[in-house]
Amino acid sequence: MKIRSIYRYHRNRSLYFLVSMLVAGLTSGCNKQLDELRPHNVIFEDIQFERPEGYSKAVVGAYNLVAGGAVASSFNYNDMLIFLSEAKGNTIRALDAEVNKNTDVFDYANSSTKDRSHTYEFWRGSYTLLLHLNKILGHVKPGETNAEILQAKADALFLRAYVYFNLVRLYGKPYHQSPGESLGVMLILDDKIGPEFAPKRASVQQVYAQIVSDLETAAPLFAQKKSNSYGSKYAAYALLSRVYLYMGGTVNNPVAGANQKAAEYADKVIKEGGYQLLQDQAYLDYYKTNNINNKEDIFAVNIDYSQGLISNYFAMPSRIGYTGGLYRPSPYLLSLLEADDKRNSFYVNNVTPGYPEDTRAVSKYMIRYESLYTFSPFRYLRLAEMYLNRAEAYAKLNNGAGALSDVNTIRRRAGLAALSGLEGKALLNEILKQRKLELAFEGHASYDEFRNGLPMARNYKSGGSAELNISPTDKKIIMQIPEEEIIANPNLVQN
């Protein structure tokens, strides 16, 4: 079938079939822990949602979409999410000069066409996910009291916040840049559609407000304790901590209220969530294991029974006949690693043919990595980030002692000596440095600079790409909306 714009898709396709696809076909590659909820074929959504277990099965399908099914590409939704962040930062260096979708984002070219950019797949995949989530939420009755249905509602709200946060980071300006006036993304909150369905872009402020609302509503509804492959009360708190940190202003102009919230939610997760920072050998083996029963992971997209392509971009596959590993740790990132830093173990010797001098590759996504694909989870929220979130928020609130204590927790775990006497800008710089080292290749690069009002500087060349210094106010830091969507929806304004 010819792929059409999501708006034409809305106008011309019955949503009955979307839900049946969600709960039937898309769970065929479910994760192991989801298999007990594997759904039967359901054709009509009214039948699907007439019993509580129908909601649970629909949620399983939604998580499976997040794990890969939302995007009609071998480069799945989370592969794109990681790459679209890291490629815009200074943590990686490109080896190859070939012009393609990957160099489009790496060079800040921001094409709006699907042949030159990942924007078409990511935008469309995101709104496909939102369509399914809104369908679930649309069937939850006001005043619903059934615990299973309310759990499904919590999962759907958590995932909706997850998708909107990912979207607004890529397509909207940083929050500190006039959020009430700058454009975010389409804010679609129900499953009611029609022939004239053509929503406008909401403001960045409106999108963030909805993300906060969804997470705050979801948190108390999570009653059943599941694995960290699902949302939970503390996953909602952890994402709220991150969202408020993004709303917390710049290094020079922090926003006290938002930073207080970022610290409070991180504090809840650290003190009440039951998570643990892995230590010693368990920490060294962190990225060699999946997320199930892992005490540090808060929310991870588990593809143990699926597969992702992201490691192919960061490391050379072991089997002859494939190519990969064309995006390596940058000289800047490697220069930040001290000799005794345990995080050196997350980089391995790995040579891509034709590039014998570039031997270091990140190994964070190399579980069962033999050819093109990996079975590594995407660790979206983990406890180490909560310490770093709280440290940054404390520093911006002039709580230097609290900030230093938290950043030293991360330093000591990495085998580094605790620091003393740091304050002000020096303390904030150390916190941002530890974020870069601890969270490298996990989807934070570039955002930490731009949300803080800092430039993204590359003082090194990459393949055919020159050195770069991108200001946080540069128009190029946000992606363009797909050309097909602009044509189909007259109310969409292009970046």
C-alpha positions in Angstrom: 0.0 0.0 0.0 1.3 3.4 -0.8 2.3 5.4 2.3 0.2 8.5 2.7 0.3 11.4 5.0 -0.9 10.7 8.5 -3.7 13.3 7.9 -4.9 11.5 4.8 -4.6 8.3 6.7 -6.9 9.7 9.4 -9.4 10.8 6.7 -9.4 7.6 4.7 -8.8 4.7 7.0 -11.2 3.3 9.6 -9.7 3.3 13.1 -11.4 0.0 13.8 -8.5 -1.6 12.0 -5.9 0.4 13.9 -6.9 -1.1 17.2 -7.1 -4.6 15.9 -3.6 -4.2 14.4 -2.4 -2.8 17.7 -3.7 -5.7 19.8 -3.2 -8.5 17.3 -0.4 -8.2 14.7 1.9 -5.9 16.5 2.3 -8.1 19.6 3.8 -10.9 17.5 7.2 -9.8 18.6 6.4 -9.0 22.2 9.0 -9.0 24.9 9.2 -12.1 27.1 7.6 -10.5 30.1 4.7 -9.4 27.9 4.0 -12.8 26.5 1.5 -13.7 29.2 -0.7 -10.9 27.9 -0.4 -11.9 24.2 -3.8 -10.9 22.7 -6.1 -12.8 20.5 -7.2 -11.4 17.1 -9.9 -8.7 17.7 -11.6 -6.9 14.9 -13.9 -4.3 16.5 -12.7 -1.9 19.1 -16.0 -2.0 21.0 -15.5 -5.7 21.6 -11.8 -5.1 22.5 -12.7 -2.7 25.2 -15.8 -4.3 26.7 -13.7 -6.1 29.3 -10.9 -4.9 31.5 -8.4 -7.4 30.0 -9.0 -5.8 26.6 -7.4 -2.6 27.9 -4.4 -4.6 29.2 -3.9 -6.3 25.9 -4.1 -2.9 24.1 -1.4 -1.5 26.4 0.8 -4.5 25.6 0.4 -3.6 21.9 1.3 0.0 22.7 4.5 -0.9 24.4 5.4 -3.2 21.5 4.9 -0.2 19.2 7.4 1.7 21.3 9.8 -1.2 21.1 9.9 -0.9 17.3 6.6 -1.4 15.5 5.7 2.3 15.3 8.2 2.9 12.5 8.1 1.2 9.1 11.9 1.0 9.0 14.7 -1.3 10.1 15.9 1.8 12.1 13.2 1.6 14.8 11.6 4.4 16.9 14.2 4.2 19.7 17.1 3.8 17.3 16.0 7.1 15.8 15.5 8.7 19.2 19.0 7.8 20.3 20.7 8.7 17.0 18.8 12.0 16.5 20.1 13.2 19.9 23.6 11.9 19.8 24.2 12.9 16.1 23.5 16.5 17.1 26.0 16.5 19.9 29.7 16.5 20.4 30.0 13.0 21.8 30.4 11.3 18.5 32.5 11.7 15.4 31.5 10.5 11.9 34.1 8.4 10.0 32.3 8.4 6.6 31.7 11.2 4.2 28.7 9.7 2.5 25.7 12.0 2.4 22.6 10.3 3.7 19.9 10.6 6.3 22.4 10.2 9.1 24.7 13.0 7.9 21.6 15.2 7.4 21.1 15.4 11.2 24.9 15.2 12.0 25.5 18.2 9.8 22.4 20.1 11.0 21.1 20.1 7.5 17.6 19.4 8.7 16.0 18.3 5.4 12.2 18.0 5.4 12.1 15.2 2.8 11.8 11.5 3.7 14.6 10.6 1.3 17.2 12.9 3.0 16.1 12.9 6.7 14.7 10.6 9.4 12.1 13.2 10.2 9.3 11.5 8.1 9.7 8.2 9.9 10.0 9.7 13.4 7.1 12.2 13.1 4.8 9.6 11.5 5.9 6.9 14.0 5.2 9.3 16.9 1.7 10.2 15.8 0.9 6.5 15.0 1.8 5.8 18.7 -0.3 8.7 19.9 -3.3 7.5 17.8 -3.2 4.2 19.6 -2.7 5.7 23.0 -5.6 8.1 22.5 -7.8 5.2 21.4 -7.1 3.4 24.7 -7.7 6.6 26.7 -10.8 7.5 24.8 -12.5 4.3 26.0 -11.8 4.9 29.7 -15.1 6.1 31.2 -15.2 9.1 33.5 -15.3 7.9 37.1 -13.9 4.5 36.2 -13.0 2.4 39.2 -11.7 -0.9 37.8 -8.1 -1.3 38.9 -7.0 -3.0 35.6 -8.5 -0.3 33.4 -7.0 2.4 35.6 -3.6 0.7 35.3 -4.0 0.7 31.5 -4.9 4.4 31.7 -1.8 5.1 33.7 0.4 3.3 31.1 -1.2 5.1 28.2 -0.8 8.5 29.9 2.9 7.7 30.7 3.6 6.6 27.1 1.8 9.7 25.7 4.0 11.9 27.8 7.0 10.0 26.7 6.1 10.5 23.0 5.3 14.2 23.4 8.5 14.9 25.3 10.5 13.2 22.6 8.7 15.2 19.9 8.9 18.6 21.5 12.6 18.2 22.2 13.2 17.6 18.5 10.7 20.0 16.9 10.4 22.8 19.4 12.9 25.4 20.7 14.4 25.0 24.2 11.9 25.9 26.9 13.8 29.0 27.9 13.2 30.6 24.5 9.7 32.2 24.9 7.8 28.9 25.3 4.4 30.6 25.2 5.1 32.0 21.7 7.4 29.4 20.1 5.7 26.5 18.3 5.9 23.0 19.5 4.0 20.1 17.9 0.4 19.1 17.3 -1.3 18.4 20.6 -3.8 15.7 19.8 -5.5 14.4 23.0 -8.5 12.4 21.8 -9.4 9.9 19.1 -12.1 12.0 17.4 -11.2 12.6 13.8 -13.0 13.7 10.7 -12.5 14.8 7.1 -11.3 18.2 8.2 -8.9 17.0 10.7 -5.9 19.3 10.4 -4.6 20.4 13.8 -2.3 23.4 14.4 0.9 23.3 16.3 0.5 24.0 20.0 3.1 26.2 21.8 6.1 24.7 23.5 4.6 25.8 26.8 1.3 24.0 26.1 3.0 20.8 25.1 5.1 20.8 28.3 2.1 21.5 30.4 0.3 18.5 28.9 3.3 16.3 29.5 3.4 17.3 33.1 -0.4 16.8 33.4 -0.3 13.3 31.9 2.5 12.2 34.2 1.0 13.7 37.3 -2.3 12.0 36.5 -0.7 8.7 35.7 1.5 8.4 38.8 -1.2 7.6 41.4 -3.0 5.3 39.0 -0.2 2.8 38.9 -1.2 0.1 41.3 0.3 -3.0 39.9 4.1 -3.5 40.2 5.5 -4.7 36.8 9.0 -4.9 35.5 10.9 -1.8 34.4 9.9 -2.5 30.8 6.6 -0.8 31.7 5.8 2.6 33.1 5.3 2.9 36.9 4.7 5.6 39.5 8.4 6.1 39.9 9.0 6.1 36.1 6.5 8.9 35.9 8.3 10.8 38.8 11.6 10.2 37.0 10.4 11.6 33.7 8.8 14.6 35.6 12.2 15.3 37.1 13.7 15.4 33.6 10.9 17.5 32.2 11.2 20.1 34.9 14.9 20.2 34.5 14.3 21.1 30.9 12.0 23.8 32.1 14.5 25.0 34.7 16.1 27.8 32.7 19.7 28.3 31.6 23.0 28.3 33.5 22.8 32.1 33.7 19.1 32.5 34.2 17.7 29.5 36.2 14.0 29.2 37.1 13.7 28.4 40.8 10.3 26.8 40.8 11.0 24.3 38.0 14.4 23.4 39.5 12.7 22.8 42.8 10.2 20.4 41.2 13.1 18.6 39.3 14.9 18.1 42.6 11.7 17.0 44.5 10.8 14.3 41.9 14.3 13.0 41.6 14.4 12.9 45.4 11.2 10.8 45.5 12.7 8.3 43.1 16.0 8.1 44.9 14.5 7.7 48.4 11.3 5.8 47.7 11.7 3.9 44.5 13.8 1.0 45.7 16.3 1.4 42.9 20.1 1.0 43.4 23.2 2.3 41.8 25.1 -0.7 40.5 28.6 -1.0 42.0 31.9 -2.6 41.1 31.6 -5.6 38.7 27.8 -5.2 38.4 28.4 -1.7 37.1 31.1 -2.9 34.7 28.6 -5.5 33.4 25.7 -3.1 33.3 25.5 -2.9 29.5 26.1 -6.6 29.0 22.7 -7.5 30.5 19.1 -6.6 29.7 16.9 -4.5 31.9 14.8 -7.2 33.5 15.3 -7.3 37.3 18.0 -4.6 36.9 18.0 -2.5 40.0 19.3 0.7 38.4 16.9 0.8 35.4 13.7 2.8 36.1 12.2 2.5 32.6 13.8 0.8 29.7 12.4 -0.1 26.3 13.0 -3.9 26.2 13.7 -5.4 22.8 14.8 -8.7 24.1 12.4 -10.4 21.8 12.7 -7.8 19.1 15.9 -6.2 17.7 17.4 -2.8 17.1 19.9 -1.4 14.7 21.5 1.3 16.8 24.7 -0.6 17.7 25.4 -1.0 13.9 26.0 2.8 13.8 28.4 2.8 16.8 30.4 -0.5 16.3 31.6 -2.8 13.6 29.5 -6.0 13.5 31.6 -9.2 14.1 30.4 -11.0 10.9 32.2 -10.5 7.7 30.2 -8.9 4.9 28.5 -6.2 7.0 29.6 -2.6 7.6 29.0 -0.5 10.6 30.6 1.5 13.4 30.8 4.7 11.3 29.9 6.9 14.4 32.6 6.7 17.0 33.3 8.4 20.4 34.6 11.8 19.7 38.1 12.9 20.7 36.4 15.5 23.0 34.4 12.8 24.9 37.4 10.5 25.2 39.5 13.4 26.5 37.1 13.8 29.4 37.7 10.2 30.6 40.4 9.9 33.3 42.6 6.8 33.3 41.0 5.4 36.4 37.4 6.0 35.3 35.5 2.7 35.2 33.5 4.1 32.3 36.4 3.4 30.1 35.2 -0.2 30.1 32.1 0.9 28.1 34.4 1.5 25.1 36.0 -1.3 23.3 38.6 -1.9 20.6 36.7 -2.3 17.4 37.9 -1.5 13.9 35.7 -0.7 10.9 37.4 -1.7 7.6 39.0 1.3 6.0 39.4 3.2 9.3 42.3 1.5 11.1 43.1 4.5 13.3 39.6 4.7 14.9 39.7 1.7 17.3 37.4 2.9 20.1 33.7 2.1 19.9 30.9 2.4 22.4 29.7 -1.0 23.7 26.5 0.1 25.4 24.3 -1.6 22.7 26.2 -4.8 21.9 24.1 -7.5 23.6 24.0 -10.5 21.3 25.4 -8.3 18.5 26.6 -10.5 15.8 25.5 -9.0 12.5 23.5 -5.8 12.0 21.1 -6.0 15.0 21.3 -5.8 18.7 19.0 -7.0 21.5 20.1 -4.3 24.0 17.4 -2.4 25.8 17.1 1.4 25.4 17.6 2.6 29.0 15.5 5.7 28.9 15.4 6.4 32.7 17.8 5.2 35.2 18.9 6.0 38.8 22.2 7.7 37.9 20.3 10.3 35.9 18.2 11.1 39.0 21.3 11.9 41.0 22.6 14.1 38.2 19.2 15.8 37.8 19.0 16.6 41.5 22.6 17.8 41.5 22.0 20.2 38.6 18.7 21.4 40.1 20.4 21.9 43.5 23.3 23.8 41.9 20.8 26.2 40.2 19.0 26.6 43.5 22.3 27.6 45.2 22.4 24.4 47.3 26.0 23.8 46.6 26.5 21.2 49.3 23.6 19.0 48.1 24.8 19.3 44.5 28.3 18.4 45.3 27.2 15.4 47.3 25.1 14.1 44.4 27.8 14.6 41.8 30.4 12.9 44.1 28.0 9.9 44.4 28.4 9.5 40.6 32.1 10.2 40.6 32.8 7.6 43.4 30.7 5.0 41.6 32.9 5.5 38.5 36.1 5.0 40.6 37.0 8.7 40.8 37.9 10.6 43.9 35.3 12.9 45.5 35.8 16.6 44.9 35.6 19.4 47.5 35.3 23.1 47.4 33.5 23.4 44.1 30.8 26.0 43.8 29.0 28.2 41.3 29.8 27.8 37.7 32.7 25.4 38.4 30.3 23.1 40.2 27.7 23.3 37.4 30.4 22.5 34.8 31.4 19.4 36.7 27.8 18.3 36.9 27.4 18.7 33.1 30.7 16.9 32.5 29.5 14.0 34.6 26.2 13.9 32.7 28.2 13.8 29.4 30.4 10.9 30.7 27.7 8.9 32.5 24.9 9.3 30.0 26.9 9.2 26.8 25.1 7.5 23.9 21.9 7.4 25.8 20.0 10.2 24.1 21.0 13.3 26.1 23.7 14.8 23.8 23.0 18.3 22.5 19.9 18.8 24.7 22.0 19.4 27.8 23.8 22.2 26.0 20.8 23.8 24.3 18.4 23.7 27.3 21.1 25.4 29.4 21.7 28.2 26.9 25.1 26.8 25.9 26.5 26.2 22.4 27.3 22.8 21.0 30.9 22.9 20.0 32.8 20.3 17.9 36.5 21.2 17.7 37.2 18.2 15.4 36.4 17.2 11.9 34.3 14.2 11.0 34.5 12.5 7.6 33.4 15.2 5.2 31.9 17.3 8.1 33.7 20.4 9.3 34.1 21.7 12.8 30.9 23.1 14.2 29.8 25.6 16.8 26.0 25.8 17.0 24.3 28.4 19.2 21.3 27.4 21.3 19.3 30.1 19.4 20.3 28.8 16.0 17.3 27.8 13.9 19.1 24.6 12.9 18.8 23.0 16.4 15.3 21.9 15.7 14.2 19.5 13.0 11.9 20.3 10.1 8.4 18.8 9.9 8.1 16.3 7.1 7.3 17.9 3.8 4.4 15.5 3.2 2.7 16.6 6.4 3.1 20.3 5.6 1.4 19.7 2.2 -1.4 17.7 3.7 -2.2 19.9 6.6 -2.6 23.6 5.7 -2.6 24.6 9.4 1.0 23.3 10.0 3.7 25.9 10.1 7.2 24.7 9.1 10.2 25.2 11.3 
